[in-house]
Amino acid sequence: MARKPASTVSRHVLPSGMTILVETLPYVRSVALGYYLRSGSAVESQEHGGASHFLEHLVFKGTATRSTSDIAQVIDILGGDVDAFTGKEYTSFYAHVLDEQVHTALDLLTEIVVSPRFSEKDLESERSVILEEIKMVEDTPDDLVHEIFVTSFWPDHPLGRPILGTEETVNRLRREQILAHYAETFHPANIIFAASGNIRPEQIIPYLEKAFPQDQLPASLRDWPAPSPNQHVILREKRELEQVHLCLGSRGFAQHVRRESRRLQIAQQRERERLGIDDRLGDGLDVVQSDGVNLLNDLIG
């Protein structure tokens, strides 16, 4: 059996400050690509709580040259996967497509990152959607228990803020604040573009150099002190539920402490194997276990 050619990973930094990472896998016919921005709930100011997630919604509502239906049509044509997500420390806009569709996907992703329209109509429409998402978390105990844990574990710290924001902060956000948060966080120096698959750096670097010229304004990086975890026991009762949801966690290692964080991941995997399968049914009792290691930049043991 012939061996697959080794993959190669290259790193390039544009004059604008954007970092490009490309892993070339010549033996596949697909490509995963996306923008990863330093924009998440931990990067927001307190008054902008939920702004990063709000932005994630708004960019798909239209750009300077594409309507919502135009964007949806391109996604259908691609026949792959185009999506986005917001985390504590970064936001991602990504696509998984066949290699022949790379330029179409790159063009779409770049336009929603570079030139979203942010109309008042879209703002109010998505505000309602996000407020419903917040209510859904309140009505979903296995999501809510983690939100309660994080809020209590890092009180009065950006990492403890909910990614969705709160009803109060989302209702308070106005277009001017959204635009200010966009200008602050969607700076080329705050962006990593990553691609993996049947793709070479020379296929995308000239395009990205043109799409992201050097910005005269410096990138804004919001810094904060390392969090101090708070030991706690929190109980919230909903008598109408027939289940109990538990969340147990502790401080770990920062993402950049590679050896220790990798050991923690291995220990977590071994514990899962020791416990057996995650979903068990016995004696009329549903038991669902899930565990994980959440590596963040500021969690230093």
N, C-alpha and C positions, 0 to 999 in steps of 0.2 A: 504494500500500500504506500503510495507516494506521500511524502510529508508535505504539509501545508507550508507555504512560504512564511517566513517570520514577519510579524507586523512591525512597523516602524512608527514611532511617535515623534513628532516635531513640535517645537515651540517657537512662536514668533511674537514679537511685540511691535505694534505699529507706532508711528510717530505720535498718534493721538493718545497712546497709552493703553489701547486695547490689547489684551493677550489672546493669542490664537493657539489652540492645541489641536493637532490633527493626527489621528491614528490611521494609517493606511493598511487596509486589509484587502489585498488584491483578489483573494479567493472568494469573496462574497459579492452579491449583486444588490446590496442595500446600503443605506447610509443613515446613521443617526446624527443629527446636528441640532445645535441650539445655542441660545444666548443665556448666560448665567450672570445676573446682575447683583451687585451688593445692595439689595433693596428687599428688606423683610421687616417683620414686626419689631425686631430688636434694633433696627437701624432707624426707625421712625422717632421723631420727637413725640412727646406725650400728647400734644395737641393734634398731631397727625395720625393718631392711632387708627390702624386699619387702612391707611392710605396705599400701602404697597399692594394689598389684596384688591383694593378698589381699582388701582391702575391695571392690575392683571385682567380684570373684567372689562375695563373700558377700551383697551387696545383692540379687542376683537369686535368692537361696535362700529369701527370705521376708521379710515385714515384720510390723508389729504386727497388721495385719488381713488380709494376703494370704499364702497358702501358695505354694510353688514352682509348683504346678499352676495356681493362680489367676493368677499373673503370666504364665505361658505361655499361658493361655487368653485373656487380654487382648491379648497380643501377636498371637495368631492372629486375633482379631476385628479388630484394627487393620488387618491386611492390608498393613502397611507394613514399615518396618525399625526395630527397637529394639535398641540395642547399647551397648557401652561400650568404652573403651580407656584404658590408662595409659601416660603418657610420662615423660620425665625431670622435667618441671616442672609438669605438670597431669594431671588425670584428667577424662574426659568421660563423661557419660551422655546419650545423644541418641536422637532418633527422626526418621524421615521418614514423613509420613502425608498423607492427603488433608485438605484444610482442614476438612471436616466432622467429622474425628476429632481435632481439636486438643485439645479439653478432656479427652478420654479419655486421650490420650498424655501430656498435661501432668499429669494426676492420677496416672498410673502412675509417671512419672519422679520426680515430687515425693515420692511415698511411699517409693520405694526410697532416695532421698537423705536424707529426713527421719527415717524410722522403720524402718530395717533391724533384724531381730531378733537376729542374731549368736548363734545357739544353738551349744552345744558340739558337737552332732551335725553341724551344717553346717560348722563350723570344721574338724573332722577329715576330713569328706568332701572339702572343697575343698583341704585341705592335700595330700592324695594326688594330686589333679588337678594342682596347681601343681608338685609334685615331678616329675610325669611331663612337664610342660611344660619344666622345666629340663633334664631328660634329653634331650628332643627337640632342644633347642638344641644340646646337645653332639653330637648325632648328625646335625645339619644344618649342613654346613660353611659354606654361604653366609650363615647366621645367625651361626654361631660366630665367623667371621672379624671381623665387626663388633663383637661383644662383646669379643673379645680386643683389638681396636684401641682401643675406648673405655676399657676398664679400664687399658690401658697409657698412653694419651694423657693421661688425667687421674688419675694415681695419687694415692691418699690424699685424694681430693676427692669430695664427694657426686655430682657429675656422672659420675664414673667407675664408680659402683655399678650393677650390673645391675638393670633394671626388675623382673624376676621375683624378685630376691633370690637367695640361694644356698641350697643344701640345708641348710647350717648355720643360717642366719638364719630360714628358713621353718620348720624343725623346732623352733626355739627360741620362735617367736611363740606367745603364749598369749592367751586371750580378753581378759584385762585389758589387755594391750598393744595389741590391736586396738581396744578401746574407747577407750583413751587417745589413740591416733593419730586415731581418728574425731573425738573431741571437740576435738582440737587443730587439725585441718585442715578439717573440714566446718562451719566457722563461716560465717554469711552474708556477712561481709566478705571472705571468701576465695573467694567464688563469683561467677561471671558467668553470667547466663542470657542466651542468645542465641536469636533466632528470625528466620527469613527465609521469606517466602512470602506467601500471601494471609491476612495477619493484621495486626491493628492493636494498638497498645499498650494501649488501653482494654479489650481482650478478656482480657488476662492480668495486668496490673498489680494490680488488686484481689485476684485470687486469690493472687499471690505475696506481697503485703503481709500477707495473713492466714496463709499457710503459713510465712512467715519473719519472725516478730515480732522486735523488737529484743532482742538478747542482752545480758544484764547483764555477761557476761564479755568482755573484749577479745579480738580475734582474735590468734592466735599466728602470728607470721611468723618462720620460721627463716632467719637470715642467715648468710652464709659469705663468705670472701674470694674474689675473682675467681680462677679456676683458672689455673695455670701449665702450659701444654702441655709434654709431655715427648716430645722426639724419640726415636724408637726403631725398631728392626727386630726383629720377633718372628716366630719360625718355630715352627710346630707340625706335626709329621709324623704322618700316618696312612697307613701303607703300603697298606692295603686300598683306598684311594681311587685313582681313575684321573684325577682332576682336581686342578688347583691353584687355590686361591681367594686373590685378592689384595685388599688394602684399602689405599688411599693417601689420606691426608687432611692438612689443615693448619688452623691457627687462622683464624677468620673475623671477622665483625663481630657485635656484640650485636644482638639483635632490635630494640631501640629506636633503633639508628643506621640510620634508615630509608633514606636515600639510598644509603649504601654497601652495605647488605645487599641492596637492590634491584639495584644494579649487579652484585653478585656473582651473583644469580639470573640476570640477563640473560646474563652471561658464561658461566655454566654451560649455559644453553639454547643459546647459539651454539656452544659446544664440542660439544654433542650433535648439532647439525645438521651441523657440520663432519665428525664421525666417521661420520655416516650412521645407519642403523638400529641398534638396540641388540642385537638377537639375530641372529647370523650363523652360518652353517654352511658350512664349506669345508674341503677337504682332510682330511675325517674328523675335524676338530677343532671341538668346540662352544665358542663364545666368547659369553659373556653379559656385557654391560656394563650397569652401572647407576651413576648418579651423582646427587648431590643437594646442596642447601645446607640444613644443619640449623641453623636460627636459634634460639639460646637467649639468655636474658637476660644471661648473664654472660660471653659470649665476646667480649671486647673486644680488638681487634687491637693 
